[in-house]
Amino acid sequence: MRDKERGLYNKFNVTRKDGSSGVGGKHELCKYFVLDLTHDSHAIPAIRAYADSCRAEYPALAGDLDRISEYMAERLA
């Protein structure tokens, strides 16, 4: 089945480098959504929207996301 017809499915296994996604960890049961900034035309707008959403609470993260989205947009143009 093609991705356009499939919807969400378990395509990636994400673990945290700090170990907190392991058994008994704070993030053991967390769900993650991975974005392909190189090939997915929806990823850069999604990153920009997330930056705007978190800007007041996490300004450094928003700035990093702004920079990566600008870099990727230029690289892919």
PDB file of N, CA, C, O and CB in Angstrom:
ATOM      1  N   MET A   1       0.846  -1.179   0.000  1.00  0.00           N
ATOM      2  CA  MET A   1       0.000   0.000   0.000  1.00  0.00           C
ATOM      3  C   MET A   1       0.892   1.243   0.000  1.00  0.00           C
ATOM      4  O   MET A   1       1.896   1.288   0.712  1.00  0.00           O
ATOM      5  CB  MET A   1      -0.963  -0.002   1.227  1.00  0.00           C
ATOM      6  N   ARG A   2       0.533   2.237  -0.786  1.00  0.00           N
ATOM      7  CA  ARG A   2       1.303   3.474  -0.868  1.00  0.00           C
ATOM      8  C   ARG A   2       1.030   4.367   0.340  1.00  0.00           C
ATOM      9  O   ARG A   2      -0.041   4.301   0.941  1.00  0.00           O
ATOM     10  CB  ARG A   2       0.974   4.223  -2.164  1.00  0.00           C
ATOM     11  N   ASP A   3       2.008   5.201   0.688  1.00  0.00           N
ATOM     12  CA  ASP A   3       1.870   6.091   1.839  1.00  0.00           C
ATOM     13  C   ASP A   3       0.673   7.024   1.729  1.00  0.00           C
ATOM     14  O   ASP A   3       0.047   7.332   2.743  1.00  0.00           O
ATOM     15  CB  ASP A   3       3.122   6.905   2.006  1.00  0.00           C
ATOM     16  N   LYS A   4       0.338   7.481   0.532  1.00  0.00           N
ATOM     17  CA  LYS A   4      -0.790   8.409   0.359  1.00  0.00           C
ATOM     18  C   LYS A   4      -2.118   7.756   0.693  1.00  0.00           C
ATOM     19  O   LYS A   4      -3.099   8.446   0.969  1.00  0.00           O
ATOM     20  CB  LYS A   4      -0.828   8.936  -1.067  1.00  0.00           C
ATOM     21  N   GLU A   5      -2.155   6.450   0.671  1.00  0.00           N
ATOM     22  CA  GLU A   5      -3.379   5.710   0.970  1.00  0.00           C
ATOM     23  C   GLU A   5      -3.361   5.109   2.371  1.00  0.00           C
ATOM     24  O   GLU A   5      -4.398   4.673   2.869  1.00  0.00           O
ATOM     25  CB  GLU A   5      -3.585   4.613  -0.055  1.00  0.00           C
ATOM     26  N   ARG A   6      -2.230   5.083   2.990  1.00  0.00           N
ATOM     27  CA  ARG A   6      -2.036   4.337   4.224  1.00  0.00           C
ATOM     28  C   ARG A   6      -2.412   5.092   5.497  1.00  0.00           C
ATOM     29  O   ARG A   6      -2.957   4.487   6.421  1.00  0.00           O
ATOM     30  CB  ARG A   6      -0.626   3.920   4.315  1.00  0.00           C
ATOM     31  N   GLY A   7      -2.145   6.363   5.572  1.00  0.00           N
ATOM     32  CA  GLY A   7      -2.355   7.095   6.824  1.00  0.00           C
ATOM     33  C   GLY A   7      -1.197   6.874   7.781  1.00  0.00           C
ATOM     34  O   GLY A   7      -0.084   6.564   7.357  1.00  0.00           O
ATOM     35  N   LEU A   8      -1.459   7.034   9.073  1.00  0.00           N
ATOM     36  CA  LEU A   8      -0.410   6.839  10.080  1.00  0.00           C
ATOM     37  C   LEU A   8      -0.128   5.359  10.293  1.00  0.00           C
ATOM     38  O   LEU A   8      -1.036   4.529  10.303  1.00  0.00           O
ATOM     39  CB  LEU A   8      -0.811   7.493  11.410  1.00  0.00           C
ATOM     40  N   TYR A   9       1.140   5.053  10.461  1.00  0.00           N
ATOM     41  CA  TYR A   9       1.557   3.687  10.783  1.00  0.00           C
ATOM     42  C   TYR A   9       2.931   3.743  11.426  1.00  0.00           C
ATOM     43  O   TYR A   9       3.600   4.774  11.356  1.00  0.00           O
ATOM     44  CB  TYR A   9       1.573   2.778   9.509  1.00  0.00           C
ATOM     45  N   ASN A  10       3.354   2.688  12.034  1.00  0.00           N
ATOM     46  CA  ASN A  10       4.653   2.639  12.714  1.00  0.00           C
ATOM     47  C   ASN A  10       5.773   2.478  11.698  1.00  0.00           C
ATOM     48  O   ASN A  10       6.101   1.366  11.284  1.00  0.00           O
ATOM     49  CB  ASN A  10       4.692   1.484  13.740  1.00  0.00           C
ATOM     50  N   LYS A  11       6.350   3.598  11.305  1.00  0.00           N
ATOM     51  CA  LYS A  11       7.416   3.605  10.310  1.00  0.00           C
ATOM     52  C   LYS A  11       8.781   3.768  10.967  1.00  0.00           C
ATOM     53  O   LYS A  11       9.789   3.317  10.423  1.00  0.00           O
ATOM     54  CB  LYS A  11       7.185   4.722   9.294  1.00  0.00           C
ATOM     55  N   PHE A  12       8.821   4.403  12.121  1.00  0.00           N
ATOM     56  CA  PHE A  12      10.081   4.679  12.802  1.00  0.00           C
ATOM     57  C   PHE A  12      10.021   4.211  14.252  1.00  0.00           C
ATOM     58  O   PHE A  12       8.951   4.174  14.861  1.00  0.00           O
ATOM     59  CB  PHE A  12      10.411   6.178  12.738  1.00  0.00           C
ATOM     60  N   ASN A  13      11.170   3.860  14.789  1.00  0.00           N
ATOM     61  CA  ASN A  13      11.321   3.603  16.220  1.00  0.00           C
ATOM     62  C   ASN A  13      12.157   4.747  16.774  1.00  0.00           C
ATOM     63  O   ASN A  13      13.313   4.918  16.386  1.00  0.00           O
ATOM     64  CB  ASN A  13      11.991   2.189  16.507  1.00  0.00           C
ATOM     65  N   VAL A  14      11.584   5.523  17.672  1.00  0.00           N
ATOM     66  CA  VAL A  14      12.272   6.675  18.244  1.00  0.00           C
ATOM     67  C   VAL A  14      12.618   6.372  19.694  1.00  0.00           C
ATOM     68  O   VAL A  14      11.763   5.954  20.475  1.00  0.00           O
ATOM     69  CB  VAL A  14      11.400   7.960  18.139  1.00  0.00           C
ATOM     70  N   THR A  15      13.869   6.583  20.041  1.00  0.00           N
ATOM     71  CA  THR A  15      14.292   6.463  21.438  1.00  0.00           C
ATOM     72  C   THR A  15      15.018   7.744  21.829  1.00  0.00           C
ATOM     73  O   THR A  15      15.628   8.409  20.991  1.00  0.00           O
ATOM     74  CB  THR A  15      15.210   5.207  21.652  1.00  0.00           C
ATOM     75  N   ARG A  16      14.943   8.073  23.087  1.00  0.00           N
ATOM     76  CA  ARG A  16      15.592   9.279  23.583  1.00  0.00           C
ATOM     77  C   ARG A  16      17.020   8.959  24.010  1.00  0.00           C
ATOM     78  O   ARG A  16      17.278   7.914  24.607  1.00  0.00           O
ATOM     79  CB  ARG A  16      14.795   9.887  24.759  1.00  0.00           C
ATOM     80  N   LYS A  17      17.930   9.851  23.705  1.00  0.00           N
ATOM     81  CA  LYS A  17      19.337   9.653  24.054  1.00  0.00           C
ATOM     82  C   LYS A  17      19.573   9.627  25.558  1.00  0.00           C
ATOM     83  O   LYS A  17      20.549   9.039  26.025  1.00  0.00           O
ATOM     84  CB  LYS A  17      20.176  10.737  23.433  1.00  0.00           C
ATOM     85  N   ASP A  18      18.677  10.268  26.323  1.00  0.00           N
ATOM     86  CA  ASP A  18      18.855  10.310  27.778  1.00  0.00           C
ATOM     87  C   ASP A  18      18.341   9.051  28.469  1.00  0.00           C
ATOM     88  O   ASP A  18      18.426   8.938  29.692  1.00  0.00           O
ATOM     89  CB  ASP A  18      18.151  11.522  28.348  1.00  0.00           C
ATOM     90  N   GLY A  19      17.806   8.103  27.696  1.00  0.00           N
ATOM     91  CA  GLY A  19      17.331   6.847  28.264  1.00  0.00           C
ATOM     92  C   GLY A  19      15.923   6.896  28.835  1.00  0.00           C
ATOM     93  O   GLY A  19      15.408   5.866  29.270  1.00  0.00           O
ATOM     94  N   SER A  20      15.287   8.058  28.847  1.00  0.00           N
ATOM     95  CA  SER A  20      13.983   8.183  29.491  1.00  0.00           C
ATOM     96  C   SER A  20      12.843   7.546  28.699  1.00  0.00           C
ATOM     97  O   SER A  20      11.710   7.504  29.178  1.00  0.00           O
ATOM     98  CB  SER A  20      13.678   9.629  29.718  1.00  0.00           C
ATOM     99  N   SER A  21      13.127   7.051  27.495  1.00  0.00           N
ATOM    100  CA  SER A  21      12.098   6.340  26.737  1.00  0.00           C
ATOM    101  C   SER A  21      12.128   4.838  27.023  1.00  0.00           C
ATOM    102  O   SER A  21      11.322   4.084  26.477  1.00  0.00           O
ATOM    103  CB  SER A  21      12.280   6.591  25.239  1.00  0.00           C
ATOM    104  N   GLY A  22      13.039   4.412  27.861  1.00  0.00           N
ATOM    105  CA  GLY A  22      13.137   2.999  28.234  1.00  0.00           C
ATOM    106  C   GLY A  22      12.058   2.601  29.234  1.00  0.00           C
ATOM    107  O   GLY A  22      11.306   3.442  29.726  1.00  0.00           O
ATOM    108  N   VAL A  23      11.999   1.316  29.522  1.00  0.00           N
ATOM    109  CA  VAL A  23      11.011   0.778  30.461  1.00  0.00           C
ATOM    110  C   VAL A  23      11.093   1.512  31.795  1.00  0.00           C
ATOM    111  O   VAL A  23      12.164   1.608  32.395  1.00  0.00           O
ATOM    112  CB  VAL A  23      11.226  -0.737  30.669  1.00  0.00           C
ATOM    113  N   GLY A  24       9.965   2.024  32.249  1.00  0.00           N
ATOM    114  CA  GLY A  24       9.899   2.744  33.514  1.00  0.00           C
ATOM    115  C   GLY A  24      10.281   4.203  33.428  1.00  0.00           C
ATOM    116  O   GLY A  24      10.165   4.929  34.415  1.00  0.00           O
ATOM    117  N   GLY A  25      10.736   4.649  32.265  1.00  0.00           N
ATOM    118  CA  GLY A  25      11.149   6.036  32.102  1.00  0.00           C
ATOM    119  C   GLY A  25       9.969   6.966  31.897  1.00  0.00           C
ATOM    120  O   GLY A  25       8.871   6.532  31.549  1.00  0.00           O
ATOM    121  N   LYS A  26      10.207   8.246  32.116  1.00  0.00           N
ATOM    122  CA  LYS A  26       9.166   9.268  31.970  1.00  0.00           C
ATOM    123  C   LYS A  26       8.514   9.227  30.588  1.00  0.00           C
ATOM    124  O   LYS A  26       7.320   9.496  30.460  1.00  0.00           O
ATOM    125  CB  LYS A  26       9.753  10.652  32.220  1.00  0.00           C
ATOM    126  N   HIS A  27       9.280   8.897  29.568  1.00  0.00           N
ATOM    127  CA  HIS A  27       8.780   8.936  28.190  1.00  0.00           C
ATOM    128  C   HIS A  27       8.571   7.543  27.592  1.00  0.00           C
ATOM    129  O   HIS A  27       8.521   7.390  26.372  1.00  0.00           O
ATOM    130  CB  HIS A  27       9.741   9.717  27.320  1.00  0.00           C
ATOM    131  N   GLU A  28       8.449   6.544  28.439  1.00  0.00           N
ATOM    132  CA  GLU A  28       8.294   5.164  27.961  1.00  0.00           C
ATOM    133  C   GLU A  28       7.137   5.000  26.978  1.00  0.00           C
ATOM    134  O   GLU A  28       7.285   4.312  25.968  1.00  0.00           O
ATOM    135  CB  GLU A  28       8.088   4.235  29.136  1.00  0.00           C
ATOM    136  N   LEU A  29       6.018   5.603  27.247  1.00  0.00           N
ATOM    137  CA  LEU A  29       4.817   5.403  26.427  1.00  0.00           C
ATOM    138  C   LEU A  29       4.505   6.580  25.496  1.00  0.00           C
ATOM    139  O   LEU A  29       3.423   6.636  24.911  1.00  0.00           O
ATOM    140  CB  LEU A  29       3.633   5.155  27.325  1.00  0.00           C
ATOM    141  N   CYS A  30       5.450   7.519  25.357  1.00  0.00           N
ATOM    142  CA  CYS A  30       5.223   8.682  24.505  1.00  0.00           C
ATOM    143  C   CYS A  30       5.148   8.280  23.037  1.00  0.00           C
ATOM    144  O   CYS A  30       5.776   7.312  22.607  1.00  0.00           O
ATOM    145  CB  CYS A  30       6.328   9.717  24.711  1.00  0.00           C
ATOM    146  N   LYS A  31       4.371   9.042  22.283  1.00  0.00           N
ATOM    147  CA  LYS A  31       4.238   8.849  20.838  1.00  0.00           C
ATOM    148  C   LYS A  31       4.949  10.004  20.141  1.00  0.00           C
ATOM    149  O   LYS A  31       4.887  11.147  20.595  1.00  0.00           O
ATOM    150  CB  LYS A  31       2.726   8.767  20.403  1.00  0.00           C
ATOM    151  N   TYR A  32       5.617   9.700  19.044  1.00  0.00           N
ATOM    152  CA  TYR A  32       6.376  10.704  18.310  1.00  0.00           C
ATOM    153  C   TYR A  32       5.968  10.708  16.846  1.00  0.00           C
ATOM    154  O   TYR A  32       5.511   9.695  16.316  1.00  0.00           O
ATOM    155  CB  TYR A  32       7.884  10.450  18.445  1.00  0.00           C
ATOM    156  N   PHE A  33       6.134  11.851  16.199  1.00  0.00           N
ATOM    157  CA  PHE A  33       5.821  12.016  14.789  1.00  0.00           C
ATOM    158  C   PHE A  33       7.080  12.546  14.119  1.00  0.00           C
ATOM    159  O   PHE A  33       7.541  13.636  14.455  1.00  0.00           O
ATOM    160  CB  PHE A  33       4.593  12.980  14.569  1.00  0.00           C
ATOM    161  N   VAL A  34       7.637  11.805  13.187  1.00  0.00           N
ATOM    162  CA  VAL A  34       8.896  12.149  12.527  1.00  0.00           C
ATOM    163  C   VAL A  34       8.608  12.891  11.223  1.00  0.00           C
ATOM    164  O   VAL A  34       7.722  12.499  10.464  1.00  0.00           O
ATOM    165  CB  VAL A  34       9.742  10.876  12.256  1.00  0.00           C
ATOM    166  N   LEU A  35       9.359  13.964  10.965  1.00  0.00           N
ATOM    167  CA  LEU A  35       9.234  14.721   9.730  1.00  0.00           C
ATOM    168  C   LEU A  35      10.507  14.594   8.898  1.00  0.00           C
ATOM    169  O   LEU A  35      11.609  14.718   9.432  1.00  0.00           O
ATOM    170  CB  LEU A  35       8.932  16.197  10.031  1.00  0.00           C
ATOM    171  N   ASP A  36      10.368  14.351   7.614  1.00  0.00           N
ATOM    172  CA  ASP A  36      11.480  14.289   6.667  1.00  0.00           C
ATOM    173  C   ASP A  36      11.602  15.661   6.009  1.00  0.00           C
ATOM    174  O   ASP A  36      10.858  15.974   5.080  1.00  0.00           O
ATOM    175  CB  ASP A  36      11.264  13.153   5.591  1.00  0.00           C
ATOM    176  N   LEU A  37      12.536  16.477   6.487  1.00  0.00           N
ATOM    177  CA  LEU A  37      12.680  17.848   5.991  1.00  0.00           C
ATOM    178  C   LEU A  37      13.235  17.911   4.576  1.00  0.00           C
ATOM    179  O   LEU A  37      13.134  18.952   3.927  1.00  0.00           O
ATOM    180  CB  LEU A  37      13.574  18.636   6.911  1.00  0.00           C
ATOM    181  N   THR A  38      13.813  16.831   4.085  1.00  0.00           N
ATOM    182  CA  THR A  38      14.399  16.824   2.758  1.00  0.00           C
ATOM    183  C   THR A  38      13.398  16.445   1.672  1.00  0.00           C
ATOM    184  O   THR A  38      13.409  17.034   0.591  1.00  0.00           O
ATOM    185  CB  THR A  38      15.561  15.880   2.725  1.00  0.00           C
ATOM    186  N   HIS A  39      12.540  15.479   1.943  1.00  0.00           N
ATOM    187  CA  HIS A  39      11.671  14.944   0.900  1.00  0.00           C
ATOM    188  C   HIS A  39      10.184  15.265   1.058  1.00  0.00           C
ATOM    189  O   HIS A  39       9.436  15.170   0.085  1.00  0.00           O
ATOM    190  CB  HIS A  39      11.835  13.484   0.849  1.00  0.00           C
ATOM    191  N   ASP A  40       9.748  15.633   2.233  1.00  0.00           N
ATOM    192  CA  ASP A  40       8.323  15.861   2.489  1.00  0.00           C
ATOM    193  C   ASP A  40       8.002  17.344   2.332  1.00  0.00           C
ATOM    194  O   ASP A  40       8.454  18.165   3.131  1.00  0.00           O
ATOM    195  CB  ASP A  40       7.930  15.367   3.910  1.00  0.00           C
ATOM    196  N   SER A  41       7.232  17.689   1.317  1.00  0.00           N
ATOM    197  CA  SER A  41       6.911  19.092   1.048  1.00  0.00           C
ATOM    198  C   SER A  41       6.069  19.738   2.142  1.00  0.00           C
ATOM    199  O   SER A  41       5.941  20.962   2.170  1.00  0.00           O
ATOM    200  CB  SER A  41       6.189  19.204  -0.264  1.00  0.00           C
ATOM    201  N   HIS A  42       5.495  18.947   3.039  1.00  0.00           N
ATOM    202  CA  HIS A  42       4.676  19.477   4.134  1.00  0.00           C
ATOM    203  C   HIS A  42       5.485  19.700   5.412  1.00  0.00           C
ATOM    204  O   HIS A  42       4.997  20.324   6.354  1.00  0.00           O
ATOM    205  CB  HIS A  42       3.521  18.533   4.421  1.00  0.00           C
ATOM    206  N   ALA A  43       6.706  19.197   5.448  1.00  0.00           N
ATOM    207  CA  ALA A  43       7.505  19.248   6.674  1.00  0.00           C
ATOM    208  C   ALA A  43       7.937  20.667   7.041  1.00  0.00           C
ATOM    209  O   ALA A  43       7.847  21.050   8.207  1.00  0.00           O
ATOM    210  CB  ALA A  43       8.728  18.372   6.524  1.00  0.00           C
ATOM    211  N   ILE A  44       8.396  21.442   6.086  1.00  0.00           N
ATOM    212  CA  ILE A  44       8.867  22.798   6.399  1.00  0.00           C
ATOM    213  C   ILE A  44       7.721  23.682   6.896  1.00  0.00           C
ATOM    214  O   ILE A  44       7.898  24.378   7.895  1.00  0.00           O
ATOM    215  CB  ILE A  44       9.523  23.437   5.159  1.00  0.00           C
ATOM    216  N   PRO A  45       6.563  23.685   6.249  1.00  0.00           N
ATOM    217  CA  PRO A  45       5.451  24.452   6.831  1.00  0.00           C
ATOM    218  C   PRO A  45       5.066  23.958   8.229  1.00  0.00           C
ATOM    219  O   PRO A  45       4.673  24.757   9.079  1.00  0.00           O
ATOM    220  CB  PRO A  45       4.235  24.380   5.914  1.00  0.00           C
ATOM    221  N   ALA A  46       5.174  22.657   8.469  1.00  0.00           N
ATOM    222  CA  ALA A  46       4.854  22.120   9.791  1.00  0.00           C
ATOM    223  C   ALA A  46       5.859  22.609  10.839  1.00  0.00           C
ATOM    224  O   ALA A  46       5.471  22.973  11.949  1.00  0.00           O
ATOM    225  CB  ALA A  46       4.833  20.580   9.753  1.00  0.00           C
ATOM    226  N   ILE A  47       7.132  22.619  10.492  1.00  0.00           N
ATOM    227  CA  ILE A  47       8.176  23.113  11.406  1.00  0.00           C
ATOM    228  C   ILE A  47       7.955  24.600  11.703  1.00  0.00           C
ATOM    229  O   ILE A  47       8.114  25.041  12.841  1.00  0.00           O
ATOM    230  CB  ILE A  47       9.595  22.887  10.797  1.00  0.00           C
ATOM    231  N   ARG A  48       7.593  25.354  10.688  1.00  0.00           N
ATOM    232  CA  ARG A  48       7.337  26.788  10.882  1.00  0.00           C
ATOM    233  C   ARG A  48       6.133  27.011  11.791  1.00  0.00           C
ATOM    234  O   ARG A  48       6.157  27.896  12.646  1.00  0.00           O
ATOM    235  CB  ARG A  48       7.108  27.482   9.529  1.00  0.00           C
ATOM    236  N   ALA A  49       5.097  26.225  11.614  1.00  0.00           N
ATOM    237  CA  ALA A  49       3.915  26.341  12.470  1.00  0.00           C
ATOM    238  C   ALA A  49       4.252  25.979  13.911  1.00  0.00           C
ATOM    239  O   ALA A  49       3.779  26.633  14.841  1.00  0.00           O
ATOM    240  CB  ALA A  49       2.783  25.441  11.950  1.00  0.00           C
ATOM    241  N   TYR A  50       5.059  24.950  14.102  1.00  0.00           N
ATOM    242  CA  TYR A  50       5.459  24.556  15.455  1.00  0.00           C
ATOM    243  C   TYR A  50       6.295  25.664  16.094  1.00  0.00           C
ATOM    244  O   TYR A  50       6.117  25.971  17.273  1.00  0.00           O
ATOM    245  CB  TYR A  50       6.255  23.223  15.428  1.00  0.00           C
ATOM    246  N   ALA A  51       7.198  26.261  15.330  1.00  0.00           N
ATOM    247  CA  ALA A  51       8.010  27.370  15.848  1.00  0.00           C
ATOM    248  C   ALA A  51       7.118  28.517  16.307  1.00  0.00           C
ATOM    249  O   ALA A  51       7.325  29.076  17.384  1.00  0.00           O
ATOM    250  CB  ALA A  51       9.005  27.867  14.775  1.00  0.00           C
ATOM    251  N   ASP A  52       6.143  28.862  15.506  1.00  0.00           N
ATOM    252  CA  ASP A  52       5.226  29.941  15.881  1.00  0.00           C
ATOM    253  C   ASP A  52       4.434  29.580  17.135  1.00  0.00           C
ATOM    254  O   ASP A  52       4.200  30.430  17.994  1.00  0.00           O
ATOM    255  CB  ASP A  52       4.266  30.253  14.726  1.00  0.00           C
ATOM    256  N   SER A  53       4.029  28.330  17.236  1.00  0.00           N
ATOM    257  CA  SER A  53       3.230  27.889  18.374  1.00  0.00           C
ATOM    258  C   SER A  53       4.018  27.914  19.685  1.00  0.00           C
ATOM    259  O   SER A  53       3.457  28.232  20.734  1.00  0.00           O
ATOM    260  CB  SER A  53       2.703  26.492  18.122  1.00  0.00           C
ATOM    261  N   CYS A  54       5.307  27.582  19.638  1.00  0.00           N
ATOM    262  CA  CYS A  54       6.089  27.470  20.881  1.00  0.00           C
ATOM    263  C   CYS A  54       6.937  28.704  21.183  1.00  0.00           C
ATOM    264  O   CYS A  54       7.620  28.749  22.206  1.00  0.00           O
ATOM    265  CB  CYS A  54       6.988  26.262  20.806  1.00  0.00           C
ATOM    266  N   ARG A  55       6.899  29.694  20.309  1.00  0.00           N
ATOM    267  CA  ARG A  55       7.814  30.840  20.411  1.00  0.00           C
ATOM    268  C   ARG A  55       7.808  31.541  21.774  1.00  0.00           C
ATOM    269  O   ARG A  55       8.880  31.852  22.293  1.00  0.00           O
ATOM    270  CB  ARG A  55       7.468  31.840  19.354  1.00  0.00           C
ATOM    271  N   ALA A  56       6.646  31.799  22.369  1.00  0.00           N
ATOM    272  CA  ALA A  56       6.588  32.520  23.647  1.00  0.00           C
ATOM    273  C   ALA A  56       7.181  31.703  24.791  1.00  0.00           C
ATOM    274  O   ALA A  56       7.839  32.253  25.675  1.00  0.00           O
ATOM    275  CB  ALA A  56       5.145  32.889  23.977  1.00  0.00           C
ATOM    276  N   GLU A  57       6.952  30.405  24.774  1.00  0.00           N
ATOM    277  CA  GLU A  57       7.419  29.544  25.871  1.00  0.00           C
ATOM    278  C   GLU A  57       8.834  29.023  25.666  1.00  0.00           C
ATOM    279  O   GLU A  57       9.584  28.848  26.627  1.00  0.00           O
ATOM    280  CB  GLU A  57       6.484  28.378  26.037  1.00  0.00           C
ATOM    281  N   TYR A  58       9.197  28.775  24.407  1.00  0.00           N
ATOM    282  CA  TYR A  58      10.519  28.206  24.081  1.00  0.00           C
ATOM    283  C   TYR A  58      11.166  29.022  22.956  1.00  0.00           C
ATOM    284  O   TYR A  58      11.286  28.529  21.834  1.00  0.00           O
ATOM    285  CB  TYR A  58      10.392  26.697  23.660  1.00  0.00           C
ATOM    286  N   PRO A  59      11.582  30.254  23.235  1.00  0.00           N
ATOM    287  CA  PRO A  59      12.113  31.112  22.173  1.00  0.00           C
ATOM    288  C   PRO A  59      13.373  30.568  21.506  1.00  0.00           C
ATOM    289  O   PRO A  59      13.555  30.751  20.302  1.00  0.00           O
ATOM    290  CB  PRO A  59      12.402  32.468  22.728  1.00  0.00           C
ATOM    291  N   ALA A  60      14.239  29.909  22.256  1.00  0.00           N
ATOM    292  CA  ALA A  60      15.459  29.355  21.652  1.00  0.00           C
ATOM    293  C   ALA A  60      15.112  28.234  20.675  1.00  0.00           C
ATOM    294  O   ALA A  60      15.682  28.161  19.587  1.00  0.00           O
ATOM    295  CB  ALA A  60      16.419  28.829  22.746  1.00  0.00           C
ATOM    296  N   LEU A  61      14.187  27.367  21.056  1.00  0.00           N
ATOM    297  CA  LEU A  61      13.744  26.296  20.170  1.00  0.00           C
ATOM    298  C   LEU A  61      13.104  26.877  18.916  1.00  0.00           C
ATOM    299  O   LEU A  61      13.384  26.422  17.806  1.00  0.00           O
ATOM    300  CB  LEU A  61      12.755  25.366  20.895  1.00  0.00           C
ATOM    301  N   ALA A  62      12.248  27.879  19.086  1.00  0.00           N
ATOM    302  CA  ALA A  62      11.604  28.510  17.934  1.00  0.00           C
ATOM    303  C   ALA A  62      12.643  29.099  16.986  1.00  0.00           C
ATOM    304  O   ALA A  62      12.518  28.971  15.768  1.00  0.00           O
ATOM    305  CB  ALA A  62      10.630  29.603  18.395  1.00  0.00           C
ATOM    306  N   GLY A  63      13.657  29.737  17.536  1.00  0.00           N
ATOM    307  CA  GLY A  63      14.731  30.297  16.702  1.00  0.00           C
ATOM    308  C   GLY A  63      15.478  29.212  15.949  1.00  0.00           C
ATOM    309  O   GLY A  63      15.775  29.373  14.765  1.00  0.00           O
ATOM    310  N   ASP A  64      15.787  28.110  16.616  1.00  0.00           N
ATOM    311  CA  ASP A  64      16.455  26.982  15.943  1.00  0.00           C
ATOM    312  C   ASP A  64      15.586  26.435  14.813  1.00  0.00           C
ATOM    313  O   ASP A  64      16.090  26.141  13.729  1.00  0.00           O
ATOM    314  CB  ASP A  64      16.777  25.857  16.957  1.00  0.00           C
ATOM    315  N   LEU A  65      14.294  26.298  15.061  1.00  0.00           N
ATOM    316  CA  LEU A  65      13.382  25.783  14.037  1.00  0.00           C
ATOM    317  C   LEU A  65      13.257  26.764  12.870  1.00  0.00           C
ATOM    318  O   LEU A  65      13.168  26.347  11.715  1.00  0.00           O
ATOM    319  CB  LEU A  65      11.995  25.506  14.645  1.00  0.00           C
ATOM    320  N   ASP A  66      13.250  28.063  13.166  1.00  0.00           N
ATOM    321  CA  ASP A  66      13.235  29.072  12.105  1.00  0.00           C
ATOM    322  C   ASP A  66      14.470  28.916  11.214  1.00  0.00           C
ATOM    323  O   ASP A  66      14.370  28.930   9.987  1.00  0.00           O
ATOM    324  CB  ASP A  66      13.180  30.501  12.710  1.00  0.00           C
ATOM    325  N   ARG A  67      15.629  28.768  11.847  1.00  0.00           N
ATOM    326  CA  ARG A  67      16.874  28.657  11.091  1.00  0.00           C
ATOM    327  C   ARG A  67      16.905  27.395  10.237  1.00  0.00           C
ATOM    328  O   ARG A  67      17.292  27.449   9.070  1.00  0.00           O
ATOM    329  CB  ARG A  67      18.066  28.670  12.037  1.00  0.00           C
ATOM    330  N   ILE A  68      16.499  26.255  10.806  1.00  0.00           N
ATOM    331  CA  ILE A  68      16.538  25.015  10.037  1.00  0.00           C
ATOM    332  C   ILE A  68      15.526  25.053   8.906  1.00  0.00           C
ATOM    333  O   ILE A  68      15.804  24.542   7.821  1.00  0.00           O
ATOM    334  CB  ILE A  68      16.273  23.810  10.943  1.00  0.00           C
ATOM    335  N   SER A  69      14.366  25.641   9.128  1.00  0.00           N
ATOM    336  CA  SER A  69      13.368  25.701   8.051  1.00  0.00           C
ATOM    337  C   SER A  69      13.837  26.627   6.937  1.00  0.00           C
ATOM    338  O   SER A  69      13.621  26.332   5.762  1.00  0.00           O
ATOM    339  CB  SER A  69      12.005  26.177   8.597  1.00  0.00           C
ATOM    340  N   GLU A  70      14.478  27.748   7.288  1.00  0.00           N
ATOM    341  CA  GLU A  70      15.017  28.657   6.270  1.00  0.00           C
ATOM    342  C   GLU A  70      16.130  27.978   5.479  1.00  0.00           C
ATOM    343  O   GLU A  70      16.166  28.061   4.252  1.00  0.00           O
ATOM    344  CB  GLU A  70      15.542  29.952   6.922  1.00  0.00           C
ATOM    345  N   TYR A  71      17.033  27.310   6.180  1.00  0.00           N
ATOM    346  CA  TYR A  71      18.131  26.602   5.520  1.00  0.00           C
ATOM    347  C   TYR A  71      17.606  25.534   4.559  1.00  0.00           C
ATOM    348  O   TYR A  71      18.066  25.446   3.421  1.00  0.00           O
ATOM    349  CB  TYR A  71      19.054  25.960   6.565  1.00  0.00           C
ATOM    350  N   MET A  72      16.656  24.732   5.005  1.00  0.00           N
ATOM    351  CA  MET A  72      16.126  23.653   4.163  1.00  0.00           C
ATOM    352  C   MET A  72      15.344  24.219   2.982  1.00  0.00           C
ATOM    353  O   MET A  72      15.434  23.691   1.873  1.00  0.00           O
ATOM    354  CB  MET A  72      15.227  22.716   4.991  1.00  0.00           C
ATOM    355  N   ALA A  73      14.583  25.281   3.204  1.00  0.00           N
ATOM    356  CA  ALA A  73      13.825  25.889   2.112  1.00  0.00           C
ATOM    357  C   ALA A  73      14.776  26.414   1.026  1.00  0.00           C
ATOM    358  O   ALA A  73      14.515  26.237  -0.164  1.00  0.00           O
ATOM    359  CB  ALA A  73      12.931  27.034   2.647  1.00  0.00           C
ATOM    360  N   GLU A  74      15.874  27.057   1.435  1.00  0.00           N
ATOM    361  CA  GLU A  74      16.856  27.550   0.484  1.00  0.00           C
ATOM    362  C   GLU A  74      17.562  26.412  -0.239  1.00  0.00           C
ATOM    363  O   GLU A  74      17.787  26.477  -1.447  1.00  0.00           O
ATOM    364  CB  GLU A  74      17.870  28.424   1.189  1.00  0.00           C
ATOM    365  N   ARG A  75      17.904  25.389   0.495  1.00  0.00           N
ATOM    366  CA  ARG A  75      18.615  24.237  -0.063  1.00  0.00           C
ATOM    367  C   ARG A  75      17.771  23.498  -1.095  1.00  0.00           C
ATOM    368  O   ARG A  75      18.296  22.983  -2.082  1.00  0.00           O
ATOM    369  CB  ARG A  75      19.023  23.281   1.050  1.00  0.00           C
ATOM    370  N   LEU A  76      16.475  23.448  -0.866  1.00  0.00           N
ATOM    371  CA  LEU A  76      15.587  22.689  -1.739  1.00  0.00           C
ATOM    372  C   LEU A  76      15.012  23.522  -2.884  1.00  0.00           C
ATOM    373  O   LEU A  76      14.370  22.987  -3.788  1.00  0.00           O
ATOM    374  CB  LEU A  76      14.462  22.107  -0.931  1.00  0.00           C
ATOM    375  N   ALA A  77      15.250  24.846  -2.840  1.00  0.00           N
ATOM    376  CA  ALA A  77      14.691  25.739  -3.885  1.00  0.00           C
ATOM    377  C   ALA A  77      15.360  25.529  -5.228  1.00  0.00           C
ATOM    378  O   ALA A  77      15.010  26.195  -6.203  1.00  0.00           O
ATOM    379  CB  ALA A  77      14.839  27.206  -3.471  1.00  0.00           C
TER     380      ALA A  77
END
